[in-house]
Structure formats: C-alpha cells, structure tokens
C-alpha cells in the first residue's frame, strides 16, 4: 500500500468509530497517530489503520477486513 494516507471520512468508514472516539483512543495510545498534511488537514496511514482494524478483529476472533484498494 505504500504511502497512502486516508482522510477522516475513509477512516470513519473503515473503523466504524466516531471522530471523538478515535481521538480519545489516539490520545491513550490505542489508535494510530495522525499525520499532519497541512496547517488544517490531517490523515492516517492506510497501512496503520488496516493493521489496527485487523488486530482488533483478531482479538475478537472476527474475520479480518480486506483492503478494498488492493482489489482495484
């Protein structure tokens, strides 16, 4: 996946978590850290989000989420 960065809507879609929940988890060190893209723009590394979702799924024995971008 390389250097792909996802913005807010995509991260919400992939994690199912609200913005405030993700920021709380990030502050507690339980969610990937954001990447500053500009003075008023942030994103998250897609690889970090996919790994986080898969680690949560593995902890609950749920199926692993595939990366939809790799299917294109």
N, CA, C, O and CB atoms as a CASP TS submission, in Angstrom:
PFRMAT TS
TARGET T0000
AUTHOR 0000-0000-0000
METHOD Language model
MODEL 1
PARENT N/A
ATOM      1  N   UNK     1       0.828  -1.178   0.000  1.00  0.00           N
ATOM      2  CA  UNK     1       0.000   0.000   0.000  1.00  0.00           C
ATOM      3  C   UNK     1       0.873   1.243   0.000  1.00  0.00           C
ATOM      4  O   UNK     1       0.466   2.279  -0.525  1.00  0.00           O
ATOM      5  CB  UNK     1      -0.942  -0.003   1.199  1.00  0.00           C
ATOM      6  N   UNK     2       2.050   1.161   0.571  1.00  0.00           N
ATOM      7  CA  UNK     2       2.995   2.255   0.479  1.00  0.00           C
ATOM      8  C   UNK     2       2.661   3.447   1.341  1.00  0.00           C
ATOM      9  O   UNK     2       2.468   3.318   2.550  1.00  0.00           O
ATOM     10  CB  UNK     2       3.097   2.689  -0.908  1.00  0.00           C
ATOM     11  N   UNK     3       2.592   4.619   0.712  1.00  0.00           N
ATOM     12  CA  UNK     3       2.412   5.865   1.443  1.00  0.00           C
ATOM     13  C   UNK     3       0.990   6.399   1.387  1.00  0.00           C
ATOM     14  O   UNK     3       0.783   7.597   1.583  1.00  0.00           O
ATOM     15  CB  UNK     3       3.348   6.896   0.912  1.00  0.00           C
ATOM     16  N   UNK     4       0.020   5.564   1.129  1.00  0.00           N
ATOM     17  CA  UNK     4      -1.362   6.012   1.023  1.00  0.00           C
ATOM     18  C   UNK     4      -1.844   6.551   2.363  1.00  0.00           C
ATOM     19  O   UNK     4      -1.667   5.914   3.401  1.00  0.00           O
ATOM     20  CB  UNK     4      -2.269   4.865   0.546  1.00  0.00           C
ATOM     21  N   UNK     5      -2.457   7.736   2.328  1.00  0.00           N
ATOM     22  CA  UNK     5      -2.997   8.366   3.536  1.00  0.00           C
ATOM     23  C   UNK     5      -4.497   8.519   3.357  1.00  0.00           C
ATOM     24  O   UNK     5      -4.970   8.995   2.325  1.00  0.00           O
ATOM     25  CB  UNK     5      -2.319   9.753   3.815  1.00  0.00           C
ATOM     26  N   UNK     6      -5.242   8.106   4.382  1.00  0.00           N
ATOM     27  CA  UNK     6      -6.692   8.240   4.368  1.00  0.00           C
ATOM     28  C   UNK     6      -7.103   9.433   5.194  1.00  0.00           C
ATOM     29  O   UNK     6      -6.545   9.683   6.262  1.00  0.00           O
ATOM     30  CB  UNK     6      -7.367   6.968   4.890  1.00  0.00           C
ATOM     31  N   UNK     7      -8.080  10.172   4.700  1.00  0.00           N
ATOM     32  CA  UNK     7      -8.638  11.307   5.424  1.00  0.00           C
ATOM     33  C   UNK     7      -9.787  10.834   6.310  1.00  0.00           C
ATOM     34  O   UNK     7     -10.148   9.657   6.310  1.00  0.00           O
ATOM     35  CB  UNK     7      -9.119  12.403   4.441  1.00  0.00           C
ATOM     36  N   UNK     8     -10.337  11.748   7.044  1.00  0.00           N
ATOM     37  CA  UNK     8     -11.364  11.486   8.057  1.00  0.00           C
ATOM     38  C   UNK     8     -12.519  10.584   7.598  1.00  0.00           C
ATOM     39  O   UNK     8     -12.800   9.587   8.262  1.00  0.00           O
ATOM     40  CB  UNK     8     -11.925  12.780   8.517  1.00  0.00           C
ATOM     41  N   UNK     9     -13.197  10.900   6.486  1.00  0.00           N
ATOM     42  CA  UNK     9     -14.351  10.069   6.108  1.00  0.00           C
ATOM     43  C   UNK     9     -13.986   8.600   5.876  1.00  0.00           C
ATOM     44  O   UNK     9     -14.736   7.704   6.265  1.00  0.00           O
ATOM     45  CB  UNK     9     -14.992  10.629   4.854  1.00  0.00           C
ATOM     46  N   UNK    10     -12.851   8.358   5.252  1.00  0.00           N
ATOM     47  CA  UNK    10     -12.437   6.976   4.961  1.00  0.00           C
ATOM     48  C   UNK    10     -12.079   6.235   6.243  1.00  0.00           C
ATOM     49  O   UNK    10     -12.413   5.060   6.394  1.00  0.00           O
ATOM     50  CB  UNK    10     -11.237   6.962   3.994  1.00  0.00           C
ATOM     51  N   UNK    11     -11.398   6.918   7.173  1.00  0.00           N
ATOM     52  CA  UNK    11     -11.030   6.278   8.438  1.00  0.00           C
ATOM     53  C   UNK    11     -12.290   5.944   9.237  1.00  0.00           C
ATOM     54  O   UNK    11     -12.372   4.882   9.854  1.00  0.00           O
ATOM     55  CB  UNK    11     -10.088   7.196   9.265  1.00  0.00           C
ATOM     56  N   UNK    12     -13.256   6.837   9.224  1.00  0.00           N
ATOM     57  CA  UNK    12     -14.523   6.560   9.911  1.00  0.00           C
ATOM     58  C   UNK    12     -15.214   5.348   9.293  1.00  0.00           C
ATOM     59  O   UNK    12     -15.721   4.481  10.005  1.00  0.00           O
ATOM     60  CB  UNK    12     -15.454   7.791   9.850  1.00  0.00           C
ATOM     61  N   UNK    13     -15.229   5.298   7.968  1.00  0.00           N
ATOM     62  CA  UNK    13     -15.856   4.184   7.258  1.00  0.00           C
ATOM     63  C   UNK    13     -15.165   2.854   7.579  1.00  0.00           C
ATOM     64  O   UNK    13     -15.837   1.850   7.815  1.00  0.00           O
ATOM     65  CB  UNK    13     -15.827   4.439   5.746  1.00  0.00           C
ATOM     66  N   UNK    14     -13.860   2.842   7.590  1.00  0.00           N
ATOM     67  CA  UNK    14     -13.110   1.606   7.801  1.00  0.00           C
ATOM     68  C   UNK    14     -13.148   1.117   9.247  1.00  0.00           C
ATOM     69  O   UNK    14     -13.152  -0.088   9.497  1.00  0.00           O
ATOM     70  CB  UNK    14     -11.681   1.805   7.380  1.00  0.00           C
ATOM     71  N   UNK    15     -13.175   2.060  10.208  1.00  0.00           N
ATOM     72  CA  UNK    15     -13.139   1.664  11.617  1.00  0.00           C
ATOM     73  C   UNK    15     -14.516   1.551  12.241  1.00  0.00           C
ATOM     74  O   UNK    15     -14.713   0.780  13.180  1.00  0.00           O
ATOM     75  CB  UNK    15     -12.324   2.645  12.400  1.00  0.00           C
ATOM     76  N   UNK    16     -15.468   2.313  11.728  1.00  0.00           N
ATOM     77  CA  UNK    16     -16.790   2.340  12.342  1.00  0.00           C
ATOM     78  C   UNK    16     -16.830   3.161  13.615  1.00  0.00           C
ATOM     79  O   UNK    16     -17.824   3.131  14.341  1.00  0.00           O
ATOM     80  CB  UNK    16     -17.245   0.946  12.634  1.00  0.00           C
ATOM     81  N   UNK    17     -15.757   3.899  13.896  1.00  0.00           N
ATOM     82  CA  UNK    17     -15.673   4.691  15.122  1.00  0.00           C
ATOM     83  C   UNK    17     -15.901   6.163  14.826  1.00  0.00           C
ATOM     84  O   UNK    17     -15.504   6.671  13.778  1.00  0.00           O
ATOM     85  CB  UNK    17     -14.315   4.494  15.801  1.00  0.00           C
ATOM     86  N   UNK    18     -16.549   6.838  15.768  1.00  0.00           N
ATOM     87  CA  UNK    18     -16.744   8.275  15.617  1.00  0.00           C
ATOM     88  C   UNK    18     -15.414   8.998  15.744  1.00  0.00           C
ATOM     89  O   UNK    18     -14.430   8.437  16.225  1.00  0.00           O
ATOM     90  CB  UNK    18     -17.744   8.804  16.658  1.00  0.00           C
ATOM     91  N   UNK    19     -15.399  10.236  15.311  1.00  0.00           N
ATOM     92  CA  UNK    19     -14.192  11.050  15.386  1.00  0.00           C
ATOM     93  C   UNK    19     -13.729  11.201  16.831  1.00  0.00           C
ATOM     94  O   UNK    19     -12.542  11.052  17.121  1.00  0.00           O
ATOM     95  CB  UNK    19     -14.435  12.425  14.761  1.00  0.00           C
ATOM     96  N   UNK    20     -14.660  11.498  17.740  1.00  0.00           N
ATOM     97  CA  UNK    20     -14.267  11.713  19.135  1.00  0.00           C
ATOM     98  C   UNK    20     -13.715  10.446  19.774  1.00  0.00           C
ATOM     99  O   UNK    20     -12.792  10.521  20.585  1.00  0.00           O
ATOM    100  CB  UNK    20     -15.454  12.218  19.941  1.00  0.00           C
ATOM    101  N   UNK    21     -14.261   9.287  19.427  1.00  0.00           N
ATOM    102  CA  UNK    21     -13.742   8.025  19.963  1.00  0.00           C
ATOM    103  C   UNK    21     -12.334   7.759  19.449  1.00  0.00           C
ATOM    104  O   UNK    21     -11.457   7.349  20.210  1.00  0.00           O
ATOM    105  CB  UNK    21     -14.669   6.857  19.591  1.00  0.00           C
ATOM    106  N   UNK    22     -12.119   7.990  18.163  1.00  0.00           N
ATOM    107  CA  UNK    22     -10.780   7.777  17.605  1.00  0.00           C
ATOM    108  C   UNK    22      -9.754   8.717  18.227  1.00  0.00           C
ATOM    109  O   UNK    22      -8.633   8.296  18.512  1.00  0.00           O
ATOM    110  CB  UNK    22     -10.802   7.967  16.091  1.00  0.00           C
ATOM    111  N   UNK    23     -10.112   9.974  18.443  1.00  0.00           N
ATOM    112  CA  UNK    23      -9.179  10.927  19.036  1.00  0.00           C
ATOM    113  C   UNK    23      -8.880  10.552  20.486  1.00  0.00           C
ATOM    114  O   UNK    23      -7.748  10.699  20.947  1.00  0.00           O
ATOM    115  CB  UNK    23      -9.745  12.357  18.959  1.00  0.00           C
ATOM    116  N   UNK    24      -9.900  10.066  21.206  1.00  0.00           N
ATOM    117  CA  UNK    24      -9.683   9.624  22.587  1.00  0.00           C
ATOM    118  C   UNK    24      -8.734   8.432  22.623  1.00  0.00           C
ATOM    119  O   UNK    24      -7.816   8.390  23.442  1.00  0.00           O
ATOM    120  CB  UNK    24     -11.023   9.258  23.260  1.00  0.00           C
ATOM    121  N   UNK    25      -8.954   7.464  21.735  1.00  0.00           N
ATOM    122  CA  UNK    25      -8.080   6.289  21.663  1.00  0.00           C
ATOM    123  C   UNK    25      -6.666   6.684  21.244  1.00  0.00           C
ATOM    124  O   UNK    25      -5.688   6.137  21.752  1.00  0.00           O
ATOM    125  CB  UNK    25      -8.651   5.254  20.680  1.00  0.00           C
ATOM    126  N   UNK    26      -6.563   7.632  20.320  1.00  0.00           N
ATOM    127  CA  UNK    26      -5.257   8.091  19.865  1.00  0.00           C
ATOM    128  C   UNK    26      -4.493   8.726  21.037  1.00  0.00           C
ATOM    129  O   UNK    26      -3.302   8.473  21.221  1.00  0.00           O
ATOM    130  CB  UNK    26      -5.409   9.104  18.695  1.00  0.00           C
ATOM    131  N   UNK    27      -5.179   9.534  21.808  1.00  0.00           N
ATOM    132  CA  UNK    27      -4.559  10.188  22.959  1.00  0.00           C
ATOM    133  C   UNK    27      -4.079   9.162  23.985  1.00  0.00           C
ATOM    134  O   UNK    27      -3.061   9.367  24.646  1.00  0.00           O
ATOM    135  CB  UNK    27      -5.545  11.162  23.612  1.00  0.00           C
ATOM    136  N   UNK    28      -4.820   8.056  24.114  1.00  0.00           N
ATOM    137  CA  UNK    28      -4.464   6.992  25.054  1.00  0.00           C
ATOM    138  C   UNK    28      -3.434   6.027  24.479  1.00  0.00           C
ATOM    139  O   UNK    28      -3.023   5.086  25.158  1.00  0.00           O
ATOM    140  CB  UNK    28      -5.703   6.225  25.460  1.00  0.00           C
ATOM    141  N   UNK    29      -3.008   6.253  23.223  1.00  0.00           N
ATOM    142  CA  UNK    29      -2.027   5.376  22.593  1.00  0.00           C
ATOM    143  C   UNK    29      -2.613   4.069  22.094  1.00  0.00           C
ATOM    144  O   UNK    29      -1.885   3.096  21.901  1.00  0.00           O
ATOM    145  CB  UNK    29      -0.929   5.085  23.551  1.00  0.00           C
ATOM    146  N   UNK    30      -3.933   4.035  21.881  1.00  0.00           N
ATOM    147  CA  UNK    30      -4.615   2.809  21.464  1.00  0.00           C
ATOM    148  C   UNK    30      -5.133   2.873  20.031  1.00  0.00           C
ATOM    149  O   UNK    30      -5.884   1.999  19.600  1.00  0.00           O
ATOM    150  CB  UNK    30      -5.762   2.523  22.396  1.00  0.00           C
ATOM    151  N   UNK    31      -4.732   3.902  19.298  1.00  0.00           N
ATOM    152  CA  UNK    31      -5.149   4.071  17.906  1.00  0.00           C
ATOM    153  C   UNK    31      -3.983   4.731  17.166  1.00  0.00           C
ATOM    154  O   UNK    31      -3.251   5.519  17.763  1.00  0.00           O
ATOM    155  CB  UNK    31      -6.478   4.937  17.791  1.00  0.00           C
ATOM    156  N   UNK    32      -3.798   4.427  15.890  1.00  0.00           N
ATOM    157  CA  UNK    32      -2.681   5.025  15.142  1.00  0.00           C
ATOM    158  C   UNK    32      -2.694   6.552  15.202  1.00  0.00           C
ATOM    159  O   UNK    32      -3.754   7.178  15.210  1.00  0.00           O
ATOM    160  CB  UNK    32      -2.724   4.573  13.686  1.00  0.00           C
ATOM    161  N   UNK    33      -1.523   7.124  15.242  1.00  0.00           N
ATOM    162  CA  UNK    33      -1.380   8.580  15.294  1.00  0.00           C
ATOM    163  C   UNK    33      -1.657   9.195  13.923  1.00  0.00           C
ATOM    164  O   UNK    33      -1.386   8.594  12.884  1.00  0.00           O
ATOM    165  CB  UNK    33       0.033   8.968  15.777  1.00  0.00           C
ATOM    166  N   UNK    34      -2.195  10.385  13.952  1.00  0.00           N
ATOM    167  CA  UNK    34      -2.499  11.114  12.721  1.00  0.00           C
ATOM    168  C   UNK    34      -1.217  11.631  12.082  1.00  0.00           C
ATOM    169  O   UNK    34      -0.175  11.729  12.730  1.00  0.00           O
ATOM    170  CB  UNK    34      -3.464  12.282  13.005  1.00  0.00           C
ATOM    171  N   UNK    35      -1.315  11.958  10.805  1.00  0.00           N
ATOM    172  CA  UNK    35      -0.224  12.552  10.040  1.00  0.00           C
ATOM    173  C   UNK    35      -0.679  13.948   9.643  1.00  0.00           C
ATOM    174  O   UNK    35      -1.742  14.106   9.043  1.00  0.00           O
ATOM    175  CB  UNK    35       0.156  11.679   8.775  1.00  0.00           C
ATOM    176  N   UNK    36       0.104  14.948   9.968  1.00  0.00           N
ATOM    177  CA  UNK    36      -0.240  16.327   9.601  1.00  0.00           C
ATOM    178  C   UNK    36       0.030  16.521   8.108  1.00  0.00           C
ATOM    179  O   UNK    36       1.167  16.369   7.660  1.00  0.00           O
ATOM    180  CB  UNK    36       0.577  17.363  10.456  1.00  0.00           C
ATOM    181  N   UNK    37      -0.990  16.849   7.349  1.00  0.00           N
ATOM    182  CA  UNK    37      -0.866  17.018   5.904  1.00  0.00           C
ATOM    183  C   UNK    37      -0.704  18.478   5.504  1.00  0.00           C
ATOM    184  O   UNK    37      -0.186  18.792   4.432  1.00  0.00           O
ATOM    185  CB  UNK    37      -2.074  16.433   5.210  1.00  0.00           C
ATOM    186  N   UNK    38      -1.147  19.344   6.366  1.00  0.00           N
ATOM    187  CA  UNK    38      -1.077  20.781   6.124  1.00  0.00           C
ATOM    188  C   UNK    38      -1.493  21.498   7.387  1.00  0.00           C
ATOM    189  O   UNK    38      -1.714  20.857   8.414  1.00  0.00           O
ATOM    190  CB  UNK    38      -1.972  21.202   4.926  1.00  0.00           C
ATOM    191  N   UNK    39      -1.605  22.811   7.337  1.00  0.00           N
ATOM    192  CA  UNK    39      -1.951  23.558   8.542  1.00  0.00           C
ATOM    193  C   UNK    39      -3.304  23.168   9.135  1.00  0.00           C
ATOM    194  O   UNK    39      -3.493  23.232  10.349  1.00  0.00           O
ATOM    195  CB  UNK    39      -1.949  25.024   8.239  1.00  0.00           C
ATOM    196  N   UNK    40      -4.238  22.765   8.284  1.00  0.00           N
ATOM    197  CA  UNK    40      -5.581  22.415   8.767  1.00  0.00           C
ATOM    198  C   UNK    40      -6.050  21.062   8.251  1.00  0.00           C
ATOM    199  O   UNK    40      -7.255  20.819   8.172  1.00  0.00           O
ATOM    200  CB  UNK    40      -6.577  23.484   8.358  1.00  0.00           C
ATOM    201  N   UNK    41      -5.141  20.195   7.905  1.00  0.00           N
ATOM    202  CA  UNK    41      -5.516  18.894   7.339  1.00  0.00           C
ATOM    203  C   UNK    41      -4.687  17.776   7.961  1.00  0.00           C
ATOM    204  O   UNK    41      -3.465  17.875   8.079  1.00  0.00           O
ATOM    205  CB  UNK    41      -5.337  18.898   5.807  1.00  0.00           C
ATOM    206  N   UNK    42      -5.384  16.706   8.358  1.00  0.00           N
ATOM    207  CA  UNK    42      -4.706  15.529   8.882  1.00  0.00           C
ATOM    208  C   UNK    42      -5.234  14.291   8.167  1.00  0.00           C
ATOM    209  O   UNK    42      -6.297  14.316   7.547  1.00  0.00           O
ATOM    210  CB  UNK    42      -4.903  15.407  10.417  1.00  0.00           C
ATOM    211  N   UNK    43      -4.482  13.230   8.266  1.00  0.00           N
ATOM    212  CA  UNK    43      -4.879  11.944   7.718  1.00  0.00           C
ATOM    213  C   UNK    43      -4.214  10.852   8.524  1.00  0.00           C
ATOM    214  O   UNK    43      -3.483  11.125   9.476  1.00  0.00           O
ATOM    215  CB  UNK    43      -4.512  11.829   6.219  1.00  0.00           C
ATOM    216  N   UNK    44      -4.468   9.626   8.142  1.00  0.00           N
ATOM    217  CA  UNK    44      -3.862   8.467   8.794  1.00  0.00           C
ATOM    218  C   UNK    44      -3.295   7.550   7.731  1.00  0.00           C
ATOM    219  O   UNK    44      -3.887   7.387   6.664  1.00  0.00           O
ATOM    220  CB  UNK    44      -4.890   7.714   9.680  1.00  0.00           C
ATOM    221  N   UNK    45      -2.157   6.955   8.015  1.00  0.00           N
ATOM    222  CA  UNK    45      -1.563   5.995   7.073  1.00  0.00           C
ATOM    223  C   UNK    45      -2.507   4.796   6.944  1.00  0.00           C
ATOM    224  O   UNK    45      -2.894   4.183   7.939  1.00  0.00           O
ATOM    225  CB  UNK    45      -0.129   5.536   7.550  1.00  0.00           C
ATOM    226  N   UNK    46      -2.863   4.480   5.718  1.00  0.00           N
ATOM    227  CA  UNK    46      -3.791   3.375   5.465  1.00  0.00           C
ATOM    228  C   UNK    46      -3.277   2.074   6.063  1.00  0.00           C
ATOM    229  O   UNK    46      -4.050   1.314   6.647  1.00  0.00           O
ATOM    230  CB  UNK    46      -4.019   3.204   3.962  1.00  0.00           C
ATOM    231  N   UNK    47      -1.982   1.808   5.926  1.00  0.00           N
ATOM    232  CA  UNK    47      -1.412   0.572   6.479  1.00  0.00           C
ATOM    233  C   UNK    47      -1.618   0.497   7.988  1.00  0.00           C
ATOM    234  O   UNK    47      -1.903  -0.574   8.523  1.00  0.00           O
ATOM    235  CB  UNK    47       0.085   0.479   6.152  1.00  0.00           C
ATOM    236  N   UNK    48      -1.476   1.632   8.676  1.00  0.00           N
ATOM    237  CA  UNK    48      -1.664   1.657  10.130  1.00  0.00           C
ATOM    238  C   UNK    48      -3.109   1.367  10.506  1.00  0.00           C
ATOM    239  O   UNK    48      -3.371   0.636  11.462  1.00  0.00           O
ATOM    240  CB  UNK    48      -1.240   3.010  10.699  1.00  0.00           C
ATOM    241  N   UNK    49      -4.049   1.939   9.757  1.00  0.00           N
ATOM    242  CA  UNK    49      -5.472   1.723  10.051  1.00  0.00           C
ATOM    243  C   UNK    49      -5.863   0.278   9.773  1.00  0.00           C
ATOM    244  O   UNK    49      -6.577  -0.335  10.567  1.00  0.00           O
ATOM    245  CB  UNK    49      -6.352   2.680   9.219  1.00  0.00           C
ATOM    246  N   UNK    50      -5.406  -0.267   8.662  1.00  0.00           N
ATOM    247  CA  UNK    50      -5.719  -1.660   8.331  1.00  0.00           C
ATOM    248  C   UNK    50      -5.155  -2.593   9.399  1.00  0.00           C
ATOM    249  O   UNK    50      -5.839  -3.518   9.838  1.00  0.00           O
ATOM    250  CB  UNK    50      -5.154  -2.033   6.938  1.00  0.00           C
ATOM    251  N   UNK    51      -3.924  -2.358   9.816  1.00  0.00           N
ATOM    252  CA  UNK    51      -3.315  -3.194  10.857  1.00  0.00           C
ATOM    253  C   UNK    51      -4.087  -3.072  12.159  1.00  0.00           C
ATOM    254  O   UNK    51      -4.284  -4.073  12.848  1.00  0.00           O
ATOM    255  CB  UNK    51      -1.843  -2.804  11.078  1.00  0.00           C
ATOM    256  N   UNK    52      -4.529  -1.874  12.511  1.00  0.00           N
ATOM    257  CA  UNK    52      -5.282  -1.668  13.747  1.00  0.00           C
ATOM    258  C   UNK    52      -6.618  -2.422  13.679  1.00  0.00           C
ATOM    259  O   UNK    52      -6.985  -3.114  14.629  1.00  0.00           O
ATOM    260  CB  UNK    52      -5.522  -0.153  13.994  1.00  0.00           C
ATOM    261  N   UNK    53      -7.347  -2.289  12.560  1.00  0.00           N
ATOM    262  CA  UNK    53      -8.629  -2.989  12.401  1.00  0.00           C
ATOM    263  C   UNK    53      -8.418  -4.498  12.485  1.00  0.00           C
ATOM    264  O   UNK    53      -9.179  -5.198  13.153  1.00  0.00           O
ATOM    265  CB  UNK    53      -9.297  -2.613  11.053  1.00  0.00           C
ATOM    266  N   UNK    54      -7.392  -4.996  11.810  1.00  0.00           N
ATOM    267  CA  UNK    54      -7.128  -6.433  11.825  1.00  0.00           C
ATOM    268  C   UNK    54      -6.731  -6.921  13.213  1.00  0.00           C
ATOM    269  O   UNK    54      -7.096  -8.029  13.604  1.00  0.00           O
ATOM    270  CB  UNK    54      -6.036  -6.776  10.825  1.00  0.00           C
ATOM    271  N   UNK    55      -5.988  -6.109  13.963  1.00  0.00           N
ATOM    272  CA  UNK    55      -5.609  -6.522  15.322  1.00  0.00           C
ATOM    273  C   UNK    55      -6.833  -6.590  16.222  1.00  0.00           C
ATOM    274  O   UNK    55      -6.930  -7.473  17.074  1.00  0.00           O
ATOM    275  CB  UNK    55      -4.569  -5.551  15.917  1.00  0.00           C
ATOM    276  N   UNK    56      -7.761  -5.671  16.041  1.00  0.00           N
ATOM    277  CA  UNK    56      -8.995  -5.699  16.831  1.00  0.00           C
ATOM    278  C   UNK    56      -9.838  -6.907  16.447  1.00  0.00           C
ATOM    279  O   UNK    56     -10.427  -7.559  17.309  1.00  0.00           O
ATOM    280  CB  UNK    56      -9.803  -4.396  16.632  1.00  0.00           C
ATOM    281  N   UNK    57      -9.895  -7.205  15.151  1.00  0.00           N
ATOM    282  CA  UNK    57     -10.659  -8.356  14.685  1.00  0.00           C
ATOM    283  C   UNK    57     -10.047  -9.646  15.208  1.00  0.00           C
ATOM    284  O   UNK    57     -10.770 -10.553  15.619  1.00  0.00           O
ATOM    285  CB  UNK    57     -10.724  -8.379  13.153  1.00  0.00           C
ATOM    286  N   UNK    58      -8.714  -9.738  15.197  1.00  0.00           N
ATOM    287  CA  UNK    58      -8.035 -10.943  15.677  1.00  0.00           C
ATOM    288  C   UNK    58      -8.281 -11.150  17.170  1.00  0.00           C
ATOM    289  O   UNK    58      -8.410 -12.286  17.627  1.00  0.00           O
ATOM    290  CB  UNK    58      -6.526 -10.855  15.397  1.00  0.00           C
ATOM    291  N   UNK    59      -8.347 -10.063  17.925  1.00  0.00           N
ATOM    292  CA  UNK    59      -8.569 -10.155  19.365  1.00  0.00           C
ATOM    293  C   UNK    59      -9.960 -10.680  19.692  1.00  0.00           C
ATOM    294  O   UNK    59     -10.180 -11.234  20.769  1.00  0.00           O
ATOM    295  CB  UNK    59      -8.366  -8.798  20.012  1.00  0.00           C
ATOM    296  N   UNK    60     -10.904 -10.507  18.761  1.00  0.00           N
ATOM    297  CA  UNK    60     -12.271 -10.967  18.991  1.00  0.00           C
ATOM    298  C   UNK    60     -12.631 -12.169  18.123  1.00  0.00           C
ATOM    299  O   UNK    60     -13.790 -12.582  18.079  1.00  0.00           O
ATOM    300  CB  UNK    60     -13.246  -9.839  18.731  1.00  0.00           C
ATOM    301  N   UNK    61     -11.639 -12.726  17.434  1.00  0.00           N
ATOM    302  CA  UNK    61     -11.835 -13.875  16.546  1.00  0.00           C
ATOM    303  C   UNK    61     -12.822 -13.593  15.416  1.00  0.00           C
ATOM    304  O   UNK    61     -13.503 -14.503  14.942  1.00  0.00           O
ATOM    305  CB  UNK    61     -12.316 -15.062  17.346  1.00  0.00           C
ATOM    306  N   UNK    62     -12.899 -12.348  14.988  1.00  0.00           N
ATOM    307  CA  UNK    62     -13.755 -11.966  13.869  1.00  0.00           C
ATOM    308  C   UNK    62     -12.951 -12.084  12.579  1.00  0.00           C
ATOM    309  O   UNK    62     -11.721 -12.091  12.620  1.00  0.00           O
ATOM    310  CB  UNK    62     -14.312 -10.519  14.052  1.00  0.00           C
ATOM    311  N   UNK    63     -13.624 -12.175  11.438  1.00  0.00           N
ATOM    312  CA  UNK    63     -12.905 -12.215  10.163  1.00  0.00           C
ATOM    313  C   UNK    63     -12.084 -10.956   9.958  1.00  0.00           C
ATOM    314  O   UNK    63     -12.469  -9.874  10.401  1.00  0.00           O
ATOM    315  CB  UNK    63     -13.881 -12.395   9.002  1.00  0.00           C
ATOM    316  N   UNK    64     -10.956 -11.099   9.286  1.00  0.00           N
ATOM    317  CA  UNK    64     -10.066  -9.979   9.014  1.00  0.00           C
ATOM    318  C   UNK    64     -10.624  -9.160   7.859  1.00  0.00           C
ATOM    319  O   UNK    64     -11.119  -9.713   6.877  1.00  0.00           O
ATOM    320  CB  UNK    64      -8.634 -10.473   8.694  1.00  0.00           C
ATOM    321  N   UNK    65     -10.542  -7.849   7.982  1.00  0.00           N
ATOM    322  CA  UNK    65     -11.026  -6.942   6.944  1.00  0.00           C
ATOM    323  C   UNK    65      -9.991  -6.849   5.848  1.00  0.00           C
ATOM    324  O   UNK    65      -8.801  -6.686   6.118  1.00  0.00           O
ATOM    325  CB  UNK    65     -11.336  -5.542   7.521  1.00  0.00           C
ATOM    326  N   UNK    66     -10.442  -6.952   4.603  1.00  0.00           N
ATOM    327  CA  UNK    66      -9.542  -6.818   3.462  1.00  0.00           C
ATOM    328  C   UNK    66      -9.393  -5.348   3.107  1.00  0.00           C
ATOM    329  O   UNK    66     -10.251  -4.524   3.422  1.00  0.00           O
ATOM    330  CB  UNK    66     -10.062  -7.623   2.246  1.00  0.00           C
ATOM    331  N   UNK    67      -8.309  -5.045   2.459  1.00  0.00           N
ATOM    332  CA  UNK    67      -8.085  -3.701   1.950  1.00  0.00           C
ATOM    333  C   UNK    67      -8.763  -3.603   0.582  1.00  0.00           C
ATOM    334  O   UNK    67      -8.343  -4.260  -0.371  1.00  0.00           O
ATOM    335  CB  UNK    67      -6.549  -3.370   1.856  1.00  0.00           C
ATOM    336  N   UNK    68      -9.786  -2.802   0.490  1.00  0.00           N
ATOM    337  CA  UNK    68     -10.536  -2.674  -0.765  1.00  0.00           C
ATOM    338  C   UNK    68      -9.718  -2.033  -1.862  1.00  0.00           C
ATOM    339  O   UNK    68      -9.970  -2.287  -3.040  1.00  0.00           O
ATOM    340  CB  UNK    68     -11.791  -1.870  -0.543  1.00  0.00           C
ATOM    341  N   UNK    69      -8.731  -1.196  -1.506  1.00  0.00           N
ATOM    342  CA  UNK    69      -7.913  -0.533  -2.520  1.00  0.00           C
ATOM    343  C   UNK    69      -7.066  -1.524  -3.306  1.00  0.00           C
ATOM    344  O   UNK    69      -6.761  -1.283  -4.474  1.00  0.00           O
ATOM    345  CB  UNK    69      -7.017   0.506  -1.871  1.00  0.00           C
ATOM    346  N   UNK    70      -6.681  -2.635  -2.685  1.00  0.00           N
ATOM    347  CA  UNK    70      -5.824  -3.605  -3.367  1.00  0.00           C
ATOM    348  C   UNK    70      -6.593  -4.411  -4.408  1.00  0.00           C
ATOM    349  O   UNK    70      -5.987  -5.097  -5.231  1.00  0.00           O
ATOM    350  CB  UNK    70      -5.190  -4.547  -2.355  1.00  0.00           C
ATOM    351  N   UNK    71      -7.943  -4.332  -4.379  1.00  0.00           N
ATOM    352  CA  UNK    71      -8.745  -5.077  -5.328  1.00  0.00           C
ATOM    353  C   UNK    71      -8.922  -4.334  -6.641  1.00  0.00           C
ATOM    354  O   UNK    71      -9.454  -4.890  -7.601  1.00  0.00           O
ATOM    355  CB  UNK    71     -10.087  -5.386  -4.733  1.00  0.00           C
ATOM    356  N   UNK    72      -8.477  -3.073  -6.693  1.00  0.00           N
ATOM    357  CA  UNK    72      -8.660  -2.264  -7.902  1.00  0.00           C
ATOM    358  C   UNK    72      -7.557  -2.514  -8.881  1.00  0.00           C
ATOM    359  O   UNK    72      -7.542  -1.921  -9.960  1.00  0.00           O
ATOM    360  CB  UNK    72      -8.724  -0.788  -7.566  1.00  0.00           C
TER
END
